[in-house]
Amino acid sequence: MKDSALKDLIDSIESGVIDFKIEEIAQKHLSIDTLKTRNSDSLDFYERSVWRIKTALQQAYLAGFSLASEAVTKVVEANNKHK
């Protein structure tokens, strides 16, 4: 069952869940509309305060932690069912 939880985590990555969350954080905390390259300095480079960048990084870390915690919980629950 460990493989199933790992597969779920990989599926989340491949389905764009993480990309969506990162873009959401960039929009909310950094006022960046999109993280797609637009080949224009004025559209691809930004000046942001360190406290805004720190907040965005904290949110990204917490989102990753939450996703990993969910995967671990699934593994633990699956192992408990098989005892």
C-alpha positions as CSV (number, residue, x, y, z in Angstrom):
1,M,0.0,0.0,0.0
2,K,3.0,2.3,0.4
3,D,3.3,2.2,-3.4
4,S,-0.2,3.5,-3.7
5,A,0.4,6.6,-1.5
6,L,3.6,7.2,-3.4
7,K,1.8,6.9,-6.7
8,D,-0.9,9.4,-5.5
9,L,1.9,11.9,-4.6
10,I,3.5,11.4,-8.0
11,D,0.1,11.8,-9.7
12,S,-0.4,15.0,-7.9
13,I,2.9,16.3,-9.2
14,E,2.2,15.2,-12.7
15,S,-1.4,16.4,-12.8
16,G,-0.3,20.0,-12.2
17,V,-1.6,20.2,-8.6
18,I,1.8,21.6,-7.4
19,D,2.2,24.0,-10.4
20,F,-1.3,25.3,-9.7
21,K,-0.6,25.9,-6.0
22,I,2.7,27.6,-6.8
23,E,1.1,29.9,-9.3
24,E,-1.7,30.6,-6.8
25,I,0.9,31.6,-4.2
26,A,2.7,33.8,-6.7
27,Q,-0.5,35.6,-7.5
28,K,-1.6,36.0,-3.9
29,H,1.7,36.9,-2.2
30,L,3.8,38.4,-5.0
31,S,1.1,39.9,-7.3
32,I,2.5,37.9,-10.3
33,D,-0.2,37.0,-12.7
34,T,1.5,34.1,-14.3
35,L,4.7,32.1,-14.0
36,K,4.8,31.3,-17.7
37,T,7.8,32.8,-19.5
38,R,6.7,35.6,-21.8
39,N,10.1,36.5,-23.2
40,S,9.9,40.1,-22.1
41,D,12.0,41.6,-19.3
42,S,9.1,43.8,-18.1
43,L,6.8,40.7,-17.9
44,D,9.3,38.1,-16.7
45,F,11.3,40.0,-14.0
46,Y,9.9,41.5,-10.9
47,E,11.0,43.6,-7.9
48,R,9.5,42.4,-4.6
49,S,10.3,43.1,-1.0
50,V,12.1,40.4,1.0
51,W,9.1,40.0,3.4
52,R,6.8,39.3,0.5
53,I,9.2,36.7,-0.9
54,K,9.6,35.2,2.5
55,T,5.8,34.9,2.9
56,A,5.5,33.3,-0.5
57,L,8.3,30.8,0.3
58,Q,6.7,30.0,3.6
59,Q,3.4,29.3,1.9
60,A,5.0,27.1,-0.7
61,Y,6.9,25.2,2.1
62,L,3.6,24.6,4.0
63,A,1.8,23.5,0.9
64,G,4.5,20.9,0.2
65,F,4.5,19.8,3.8
66,S,0.8,19.4,3.7
67,L,0.9,17.3,0.5
68,A,3.7,15.1,2.0
69,S,1.7,14.8,5.3
70,E,-1.3,13.6,3.4
71,A,0.8,10.9,1.7
72,V,2.3,9.8,5.0
73,T,-1.1,9.6,6.6
74,K,-2.4,7.4,3.7
75,V,0.6,5.1,4.2
76,V,0.1,4.8,7.9
77,E,-3.6,4.2,7.5
78,A,-3.0,1.5,4.9
79,N,-0.4,-0.2,7.1
80,N,-2.8,-0.1,10.1
81,K,-5.5,-1.8,8.0
82,H,-3.2,-4.7,7.2
83,K,-2.2,-5.4,10.8
